[in-house]
């Protein structure tokens, strides 16, 4: 599910942005004297020459040990403009030691935490500010956005729903509240706010919310369309590229997703989802050094996120930084004692470090934890319907594409394990993994049976056409008869140079339904026909290294 990560993007939020860069002017006579003495720094700041101002502020502060808090706050505001949030936070904290009740400095400190992506501290400070100024709508909006960023949708509703009747025309409030309703599962309430926004005409903001609603309902084709329309209307809408990237990624367009995440991060370096997802894409592509910066930023934004810390551990692992990876995996194992993946990561590391006893121990722990997880949660992400490991594979008899013959699955059980793949040529995830599967076949064809079951087209010309297919010029018509389906299967095997047998599922789609094999999937069956391993296909879903590990163990008799 999409995670909440909205910034305030309507006209009503413009004033909020200016607070990040506010230069607080002195009012007392003493402060005015100081302002004259530090005039270059202040004037450069006001003129937008931020780097020069930042270079000059320290000399003023060093000369005036008792500098008023306003000067330190000015320095902090300049640092924020350069993205040096931690230094800015330090200046605001120093200013508050001299003037702990100064509301403007407190607000700027809270905003610095917000800009730094430190939502825990931002929530704490904005909550305190709201207690002091409950009528301040801007504080309420930013506090609500903090909760939306961290996925605490009910708190957003609790803050903004009581304010909504008094501010029906505030589009920022409607936008944030509508987002919380939709992502929190209250789609009807959110749709009402979307309709209100649409009364002002079509807009990127409204399309954004419609895309979010579609994603929440798992209507991914519509989500891609709505987010795409929003991008056409306003590609610079904050967090839109992040959400668009997530929808592209789940539909198999990792390249398009990476481009969208990059655009989001160019404008908003602290977007959690863009950092995490782009880091994960780069990890899959073994671009570990490049991925590390995004994983670190994701951890900075959400230090308690299991996904972010796991991505960081994987970055260290694939970068050869075994000590750092071990530390992260052990930390995750301690903070999430029911999770198997940190122990599996430790097992891999110990194998690399030639510590077989430790590797065996961690592998055993990972296996025990995996066995305890309920079926729906134990499957790969996004594939809760795949048949469970340990179950007997449903038997079937299907027609081979070439040479024409009937083949019964159970007739293969006994001498060798079986690799059973489901896919169609119009499925970009299947095409992406086809070379790896063919390479696996070349290595293990004497030790295992390989079969492709050709299923209903994932993205035919008559249905939703994926962004990858449009970019690559892939056009496939949905088969209306079994001979047409056989032609599609034959063309697929030819274009992807597949050398293992292709079976044609019937027009009733019985076999693909039995295995939840649409739009694509892979199963490894043991010699007795029981499922040993399974996964969805796609760059983000299929771990080729894990597939190779399982095949190696099965064929070596381990």
C-alpha positions in Angstrom: 0.0 0.0 0.0 1.2 3.5 -0.7 2.6 5.2 2.4 1.4 8.7 3.3 4.0 11.3 2.3 2.2 14.4 1.2 3.5 18.0 1.4 1.1 20.9 1.4 0.7 21.8 -2.3 -2.2 24.1 -2.6 -2.1 27.9 -2.7 -3.2 27.9 1.0 0.1 26.2 1.9 2.3 28.8 0.2 2.7 30.8 3.4 3.9 27.7 5.2 6.9 27.4 2.9 8.1 30.9 3.5 8.4 30.2 7.2 11.3 27.9 6.5 13.3 30.8 5.1 12.1 33.6 7.4 14.7 36.2 8.5 13.6 37.5 11.9 14.2 41.2 12.1 15.5 42.8 15.3 13.2 45.1 17.2 15.1 46.3 20.3 17.7 49.1 20.2 20.5 46.7 21.3 19.5 44.2 18.7 19.4 46.9 16.1 23.0 47.9 17.0 23.9 44.2 16.6 22.1 44.1 13.2 24.1 47.1 12.0 27.4 45.4 13.2 26.3 42.2 11.4 24.8 44.0 8.5 26.6 42.1 5.7 25.3 38.8 6.9 21.7 40.0 7.3 21.7 42.0 4.0 23.1 39.1 2.1 20.5 36.8 3.6 17.7 39.2 2.7 19.1 39.5 -0.8 19.1 35.7 -1.3 22.9 35.3 -1.2 22.5 32.5 1.3 26.0 30.9 1.0 27.6 34.3 1.7 25.3 34.9 4.6 26.1 31.5 6.1 29.8 32.2 5.7 29.4 35.6 7.6 27.0 34.6 10.5 29.6 32.7 12.5 31.9 35.7 12.8 29.1 37.8 14.2 28.1 35.1 16.7 31.7 34.7 17.8 32.1 38.4 18.3 28.9 38.8 20.3 28.7 36.0 22.8 25.4 37.3 24.1 23.8 37.5 20.6 20.0 37.7 20.8 18.1 34.6 19.8 16.8 36.3 16.6 20.3 36.3 15.1 20.9 32.6 15.7 17.4 32.0 14.3 18.4 34.0 11.2 21.5 31.8 10.9 19.4 28.7 11.3 17.0 29.8 8.6 19.9 30.3 6.2 21.3 26.9 7.0 17.8 25.4 6.3 17.9 27.0 2.8 21.1 25.2 2.1 19.7 21.9 3.3 22.0 21.8 6.4 19.2 20.9 8.7 21.2 19.5 11.6 23.3 22.6 11.9 20.2 24.7 11.7 18.6 22.7 14.5 21.7 23.3 16.6 21.3 27.1 16.1 17.6 27.1 17.0 18.3 25.1 20.1 21.0 27.6 21.2 18.5 30.4 20.5 15.9 28.7 22.7 18.3 28.4 25.6 18.3 32.2 25.7 14.6 32.6 24.9 12.7 29.3 25.6 9.3 30.9 25.0 10.0 32.6 21.7 7.3 31.2 19.5 8.9 32.1 16.2 12.1 30.3 17.1 10.2 27.3 18.4 8.3 27.2 15.1 11.4 27.4 13.0 13.0 24.6 15.1 9.9 22.4 14.4 10.0 23.3 10.7 13.7 22.4 10.6 12.9 18.9 12.0 10.1 18.6 9.4 12.4 19.6 6.5 15.0 17.2 7.8 12.5 14.4 7.7 12.8 13.8 11.4 9.0 13.3 11.9 9.3 12.0 15.5 10.8 15.3 16.7 8.6 17.4 14.3 5.5 15.8 15.8 6.7 16.5 19.3 7.4 20.1 18.7 4.4 20.9 16.5 2.2 19.2 19.1 3.6 21.5 21.8 3.1 24.5 19.5 -0.5 23.5 18.9 -1.2 23.4 22.6 0.0 27.0 22.8 -1.8 28.1 19.7 -4.8 25.8 19.0 -6.3 28.3 16.6 -3.3 28.4 14.3 -4.4 26.5 11.2 -1.0 26.3 9.7 0.4 24.5 12.7 -2.5 22.1 12.5 -1.9 21.4 8.8 1.8 20.7 9.2 1.2 18.5 12.2 -1.4 16.6 10.2 1.1 16.2 7.4 3.7 14.8 9.8 1.3 12.1 10.8 0.3 11.5 7.1 4.0 11.1 6.2 4.4 8.4 8.9 1.2 6.6 8.0 -0.8 7.5 11.2 -3.9 8.3 9.2 -6.3 8.3 12.2 -4.4 11.2 13.8 -4.7 13.2 10.7 -8.5 12.7 10.7 -8.7 13.5 14.4 -6.8 16.8 13.8 -8.4 18.0 10.6 -12.0 16.6 10.6 -13.1 19.0 13.4 -11.6 21.9 11.5 -13.1 21.1 8.1 -16.6 22.6 8.6 -15.1 25.9 9.4 -12.7 25.9 6.5 -14.6 24.2 3.6 -12.8 26.2 0.9 -9.3 25.4 2.2 -8.0 23.1 -0.4 -4.8 22.2 1.5 -7.0 20.9 4.4 -9.3 19.0 2.0 -6.3 17.5 0.3 -4.7 16.3 3.5 -7.9 15.1 5.0 -9.0 13.4 1.8 -5.6 11.6 1.6 -5.9 10.3 5.2 -9.5 9.1 4.6 -8.5 7.2 1.4 -5.3 5.7 2.8 -7.0 4.9 6.1 -9.7 2.9 4.3 -12.5 5.5 4.5 -12.7 5.8 0.7 -16.3 7.2 0.6 -15.4 10.1 2.9 -12.2 10.7 0.9 -14.1 10.6 -2.4 -16.4 13.3 -1.2 -13.5 15.6 -0.6 -12.0 14.7 -4.0 -15.4 15.7 -5.6 -15.2 19.0 -3.8 -11.8 19.7 -5.3 -12.9 18.7 -8.8 -15.7 21.3 -8.6 -13.0 23.9 -9.2 -12.0 22.1 -12.4 -9.6 19.3 -13.3 -6.4 19.5 -11.5 -3.2 17.6 -10.7 -4.2 17.5 -7.1 -7.6 15.9 -7.8 -6.0 13.3 -10.1 -3.4 12.6 -7.5 -6.1 11.7 -5.0 -8.1 9.7 -7.5 -4.9 7.7 -8.3 -4.4 7.1 -4.6 -7.9 5.8 -4.2 -7.4 3.4 -7.1 -4.2 2.1 -5.6 -5.9 1.6 -2.3 -8.5 -0.6 -4.1 -5.7 -2.5 -5.9 -6.9 -1.1 -9.2 -3.3 -0.6 -10.4 -4.1 0.2 -14.1 -6.3 3.1 -13.1 -3.8 4.2 -10.5 -1.1 4.5 -13.2 -3.5 6.4 -15.5 -4.6 8.9 -12.8 -1.1 9.5 -11.6 0.0 9.8 -15.2 -2.7 12.5 -15.9 -1.6 14.3 -12.7 2.0 14.3 -14.0 0.8 15.8 -17.3 -1.1 18.6 -15.5 1.7 19.4 -13.0 4.9 17.3 -12.9 6.3 19.4 -10.1 3.5 18.6 -7.7 5.3 17.6 -4.5 5.3 13.8 -3.8 3.4 13.1 -7.0 6.4 11.6 -8.7 7.0 9.4 -5.7 3.5 8.0 -5.8 3.6 7.6 -9.6 6.9 5.8 -9.3 5.4 3.4 -6.8 2.5 2.6 -9.1 4.8 2.0 -12.0 7.0 -0.2 -9.9 4.2 -2.5 -8.8 3.1 -2.9 -12.5 6.6 -3.9 -13.5 8.1 -0.7 -14.9 11.2 -0.4 -12.8 12.9 1.9 -15.2 10.0 4.3 -15.3 9.7 4.1 -11.5 13.4 4.9 -11.0 13.1 8.0 -13.3 10.0 9.2 -11.3 11.7 8.6 -7.9 14.8 10.6 -9.2 12.6 13.5 -10.2 10.9 13.5 -6.7 14.2 13.4 -4.9 15.6 16.3 -7.0 12.9 18.5 -5.4 12.4 16.7 -2.1 15.5 14.8 -1.0 13.8 13.5 2.1 10.9 11.7 0.5 10.9 8.4 2.3 9.3 6.2 -0.3 11.4 7.5 -3.2 14.6 7.0 -1.2 13.6 3.5 -0.1 12.2 2.3 -3.4 15.0 3.7 -5.6 17.5 2.2 -3.2 15.8 -1.2 -3.5 15.8 -0.9 -7.3 19.6 -0.2 -7.3 20.3 -3.0 -4.9 18.5 -5.4 -7.3 20.7 -4.1 -10.1 23.8 -4.5 -7.9 24.5 -0.8 -8.0 25.3 -1.0 -4.3 27.4 2.1 -3.8 24.8 4.3 -5.5 22.0 2.6 -3.5 23.7 3.3 -0.2 23.0 7.0 -0.2 19.3 6.4 -0.6 19.1 3.7 2.0 20.9 5.9 4.5 18.5 8.8 3.8 15.5 6.5 4.2 16.8 5.4 7.6 17.4 9.0 8.5 13.8 9.9 7.7 12.3 6.9 9.5 14.9 5.4 11.8 12.4 2.7 13.1 11.4 1.5 9.6 12.2 -2.2 9.2 12.2 -1.9 5.4 14.6 1.0 5.4 17.1 -0.7 7.8 16.8 -3.9 5.9 17.6 -2.1 2.7 20.6 -0.5 4.4 21.8 -3.9 5.5 21.5 -5.3 2.0 23.5 -2.3 0.7 26.3 -3.0 3.1 26.1 -6.7 2.2 26.3 -6.2 -1.6 29.1 -3.6 -1.1 31.3 -6.1 0.7 31.0 -4.3 4.0 30.4 -7.4 6.0 30.9 -5.8 9.4 28.4 -3.1 8.8 25.9 -5.6 7.3 26.3 -7.9 10.2 25.6 -5.1 12.6 22.5 -4.0 10.8 21.1 -7.6 10.5 21.8 -8.3 14.2 20.0 -5.0 15.1 17.0 -6.0 13.0 16.9 -9.5 14.4 16.8 -7.9 17.9 14.2 -5.3 17.1 12.0 -7.7 15.1 12.4 -11.1 16.8 9.7 -12.8 14.6 11.3 -11.8 11.3 13.2 -14.4 9.3 15.0 -12.2 6.8 17.6 -10.8 9.1 18.7 -14.3 10.1 18.8 -15.3 6.4 21.0 -12.3 5.8 23.3 -13.3 8.7 23.5 -16.9 7.3 24.6 -15.5 3.9 27.3 -13.3 5.6 28.6 -16.2 7.7 28.8 -18.3 4.5 31.0 -15.6 2.9 33.1 -15.4 6.1 33.6 -19.1 6.1 31.8 -19.6 9.4 29.7 -22.7 8.6 28.5 -23.4 12.1 27.2 -19.8 12.5 25.7 -19.9 9.1 23.9 -23.2 9.8 22.5 -21.8 13.0 21.1 -18.6 11.5 19.7 -20.6 8.5 17.9 -22.9 10.9 16.5 -19.9 12.9 15.3 -18.3 9.6 13.6 -21.6 8.6 11.9 -22.0 11.9 10.6 -18.4 11.9 9.3 -18.7 8.3 7.4 -21.8 9.2 5.6 -20.0 12.1 4.3 -17.2 9.8 0.7 -17.7 8.6 0.3 -18.6 4.9 -0.9 -15.2 3.7 2.0 -13.3 5.4 4.5 -16.0 4.6 4.2 -15.5 0.8 6.3 -13.1 -1.1 5.2 -9.4 -1.0 2.3 -8.8 -3.3 1.6 -12.5 -3.8 -0.5 -13.7 -0.8 -2.4 -16.0 -3.0 0.5 -18.2 -4.2 0.2 -21.9 -3.1 2.0 -22.5 0.2 5.4 -24.2 0.5 5.0 -27.8 1.4 1.6 -28.4 -0.3 1.2 -30.8 -3.2 1.1 -29.2 -6.6 -2.3 -29.6 -8.3 -2.1 -32.1 -11.1 -3.1 -31.2 -14.7 -2.8 -32.3 -18.3 -2.1 -29.7 -20.9 -1.2 -29.6 -24.6 2.4 -28.8 -25.6 3.0 -26.1 -28.1 5.6 -28.0 -30.0 5.8 -30.8 -30.7 2.0 -31.2 -30.3 1.3 -33.7 -27.5 -0.4 -33.9 -24.1 1.6 -33.8 -21.0 0.5 -34.7 -17.5 2.4 -32.9 -14.7 2.4 -35.9 -12.3 4.1 -38.1 -14.9 7.3 -36.0 -14.3 7.4 -36.6 -10.5 10.0 -39.0 -9.3 13.4 -38.7 -10.9 13.9 -34.9 -10.9 12.5 -31.7 -9.4 10.3 -29.5 -11.6 10.5 -25.8 -12.3 7.1 -24.6 -13.3 6.8 -21.1 -14.8 3.6 -19.2 -15.6 3.6 -16.2 -17.9 2.7 -14.5 -21.2 4.6 -12.4 -23.7 2.7 -9.3 -22.8 3.7 -9.6 -19.2 6.8 -7.3 -18.8 7.8 -9.0 -15.5 7.9 -12.4 -17.3 10.0 -10.9 -20.1 12.3 -9.3 -17.6 13.1 -12.6 -15.9 13.0 -14.8 -19.0 16.8 -14.5 -19.6 17.6 -15.5 -16.0 15.2 -18.5 -16.2 16.6 -19.6 -19.6 20.2 -19.3 -18.1 19.0 -21.5 -15.2 17.6 -24.0 -17.7 21.0 -24.2 -19.5 22.7 -25.0 -16.2 20.2 -27.5 -14.8 18.4 -29.0 -17.7 19.8 -32.5 -17.0 19.0 -32.3 -13.3 15.5 -30.7 -13.4 12.4 -30.5 -15.6 11.5 -27.0 -16.8 7.9 -26.1 -18.0 6.2 -22.9 -19.1 2.5 -22.7 -18.7 1.3 -20.0 -21.1 -1.5 -18.0 -19.4 -4.0 -15.3 -20.4 -2.2 -12.2 -21.7 -1.3 -9.8 -18.9 -1.5 -6.6 -21.1 -3.2 -7.2 -24.4 -4.2 -4.5 -26.9 -7.8 -5.0 -25.8 -7.1 -4.4 -22.2 -4.8 -2.1 -20.2 -1.5 -1.6 -22.0 1.5 -1.2 -19.6 3.9 1.6 -19.8 6.8 -0.8 -20.5 5.0 -2.4 -23.4 4.2 1.0 -24.9 7.8 2.0 -24.6 9.1 -1.2 -26.0 6.5 -1.5 -28.8 5.0 -4.8 -27.5 1.6 -5.4 -29.0 -0.2 -8.6 -28.4 -3.9 -9.3 -29.0 -5.8 -11.4 -26.4 -6.5 -14.9 -27.8 -10.1 -15.7 -28.3 -9.5 -19.4 -29.3 -7.0 -22.1 -28.2 -5.2 -22.0 -31.6 -4.7 -18.2 -31.3 -3.3 -18.8 -27.8 -1.0 -21.4 -29.2 0.3 -18.9 -31.8 0.9 -16.3 -29.0 2.8 -19.0 -27.0 4.9 -20.0 -30.0 5.8 -16.4 -30.8 6.7 -15.8 -27.1 9.1 -18.9 -27.1 10.7 -17.7 -30.3 11.2 -14.0 -29.3 12.5 -14.9 -25.9 14.6 -17.9 -27.2 13.1 -20.3 -24.7 14.3 -23.9 -25.2 12.2 -25.7 -22.6 8.7 -27.0 -23.2 5.7 -24.6 -23.4 2.2 -25.8 -22.3 -1.0 -24.0 -23.3 -3.5 -23.4 -20.5 -7.1 -23.8 -21.7 -9.4 -21.0 -22.4 -11.1 -21.7 -19.1 -7.8 -20.6 -17.4 -8.2 -23.5 -15.0 -4.5 -24.2 -14.4 -3.4 -20.6 -14.0 -6.3 -20.2 -11.5 -5.3 -23.3 -9.5 -1.8 -21.9 -9.1 -2.7 -18.2 -8.9 -0.2 -18.1 -11.8 -1.6 -14.9 -13.5 0.0 -12.6 -14.6 3.3 -14.5 -13.8 4.8 -16.8 -11.2 7.4 -19.5 -10.7 7.2 -22.7 -8.6 9.9 -25.2 -7.8 8.5 -28.7 -7.1 10.4 -31.4 -5.3 10.7 -34.9 -6.8 7.5 -35.9 -5.0 5.6 -33.0 -6.5 5.4 -30.9 -3.3 6.1 -27.2 -3.5 9.6 -26.3 -2.3 9.7 -22.6 -3.3 7.7 -20.1 -5.2 7.7 -16.4 -6.1 6.1 -13.8 -8.4 8.3 -12.7 -11.3 9.7 -9.2 -11.8 12.7 -7.2 -10.9 11.5 -6.4 -7.4 9.7 -9.7 -6.7 12.0 -12.5 -7.9 15.3 -13.0 -6.1 17.5 -14.7 -8.7 20.2 -15.5 -6.2 17.6 -17.2 -3.9 16.2 -19.1 -6.9 19.7 -20.3 -7.8 20.4 -21.2 -4.2 17.3 -23.4 -4.0 18.1 -25.1 -7.3 21.7 -25.7 -6.2 20.5 -27.4 -3.0 17.9 -29.5 -4.7 20.1 -30.8 -7.4 23.1 -31.4 -5.1 21.0 -33.6 -2.7 21.3 -31.2 0.3 
